[in-house]
Amino acid sequence: MAIYRTLYYTDITVGVGGRVTIPQDMREDLGIKEGESLTVRMEENPTGGRQMVVWRTKQEDEED
């Protein structure tokens, strides 16, 4: 199991319909491009605290 360290964090606002915008600088640092799919998981700790974890879905190579 990989252990990640926090590089930085930022606050975001939940918009209409629950939409969340990933800030531009974070998208650039992560290499997330328009149209890519992301996967989200909700985790819960033993005391009931919850968090979302988001990662980029593995993209299949396109063949011509």
C-alpha positions in Angstrom: 0.0 0.0 0.0 1.4 3.4 -1.0 1.6 6.2 1.6 1.1 9.7 0.2 2.2 12.9 1.7 0.3 16.1 1.4 1.8 18.6 -1.0 -0.8 21.3 -0.6 -4.5 21.8 -0.2 -7.1 24.4 -1.0 -10.7 25.1 -0.2 -13.4 24.7 -2.9 -17.0 25.5 -3.0 -19.8 23.1 -3.9 -21.9 24.6 -6.6 -25.3 24.0 -8.1 -26.3 20.3 -8.2 -23.3 19.4 -6.1 -20.8 20.4 -8.7 -17.2 20.7 -7.6 -14.5 22.5 -9.6 -10.9 21.3 -9.3 -8.8 24.5 -9.3 -6.8 25.1 -12.5 -3.4 25.0 -10.8 -4.2 21.6 -9.2 -5.5 20.2 -12.6 -2.3 21.4 -14.2 -0.1 19.8 -11.5 -2.0 16.5 -11.7 -2.1 16.5 -15.5 -5.9 16.3 -15.6 -7.2 17.2 -19.1 -10.8 18.1 -20.2 -12.9 15.0 -20.8 -10.9 12.7 -18.6 -12.7 10.4 -16.2 -12.1 10.5 -12.5 -13.0 7.9 -9.9 -14.3 8.9 -6.4 -14.4 6.8 -3.3 -16.0 7.7 0.1 -14.1 6.5 3.1 -15.2 6.4 6.8 -13.1 6.1 9.9 -14.1 4.3 13.1 -15.4 7.5 14.7 -17.7 8.3 11.7 -15.5 10.9 10.0 -15.8 10.8 6.2 -13.7 11.9 3.3 -13.7 11.7 -0.5 -10.7 10.3 -2.4 -10.5 11.1 -6.1 -8.1 9.7 -8.7 -7.8 9.6 -12.4 -9.3 6.5 -14.1 -6.7 4.6 -16.1 -7.1 5.6 -19.7 -7.0 2.9 -22.4 -4.6 3.5 -25.2 -6.4 4.3 -28.4 -5.4 2.4 -31.5 -5.7 3.9 -35.0 
